[in-house]
Amino acid sequence: MSTAVERVMRERGDLTCFHEPFMYDYYLNRSPRMMPKFEPSDDQRVSYQETREMIFAAAEAGPVFFKDMSYYHLPQIYDDEEMAGRLVNLFLIRDPRRSIMSYYKLDPEVSAVEIGLEALWLHYSWLVRAMKQAPIVVEAEKIQADPRGVIRALWQRIGLADRPEAFDWQVETVPEDWKSVSGWHEDVSAASGIRPPAAAEDLEARFAEAAQQAPKLQRLLDQHLPFYEMLKVEAG
């Protein structure tokens, strides 16, 4: 879903967009393991400092959008108030039963850090407490139920002009910088828009069945569900 929202932002045509630019610093410099299906590009910035300078340079020419994971940024962002102060932060949350099953299907070795909700809460809390910001939190399921209505309302809140054409994607214009992680984004690459959410009524049953086969899923849910619930309270 985060990639689908990124695709909408790209299709606006008036933003310079980057796809998970801090992934390189995290997986090449700090992570205990390499993410599967990640094929680093030789010309991508690798360090945190190089990546932020790339983004700042692009911002000199106009507005920039980038989609990233909070765990890529922690703890570096705590010492980078200049970066944090220049960003308009939009936190996307999704029921962890959905996201855990989805991630596990692509990567059975997924770590607790990579589920991401704990880091998301720590990042959000720090922005509120230390930076006196009020980051926007939005639920993925609400976007899926009404992509145009919810995203256009978000654009209005953050001062972006309306671009109705951004919701109709051309499959042949898949972003160049998705190639290093193409194995993760096949569905979004082949789609022409954001799809409605799957039925919610059997979600718990499906998760329980999956967790019986892979007990790791329940452990991941137990760790991250409290953070999801706290963020959901903040969702607008």
Secondary structure, 3 states (H helix, E strand, C coil): CHHHHHHHHHHCCCCEEEECCCHHHHHHHHCCCCCCCCCCCCCCCCCHHHHHHHHHHHHCCCCEEEECCHHHHCCHHHHCHHHHHHCCCEEEECCHHHHHHHHHHHCCCCCHHHHCHHHHHHHHHHHHHCCCCCCEEEEHHHHHHCHHHHHHHHHHHHCCCCCHHHHCCCHHHCCHHHHHHHHHCHHHHHCCCCCCCCCCCCHHHHHHHHHHHCCHHHHHHHHHHHHHHHHHHHCC
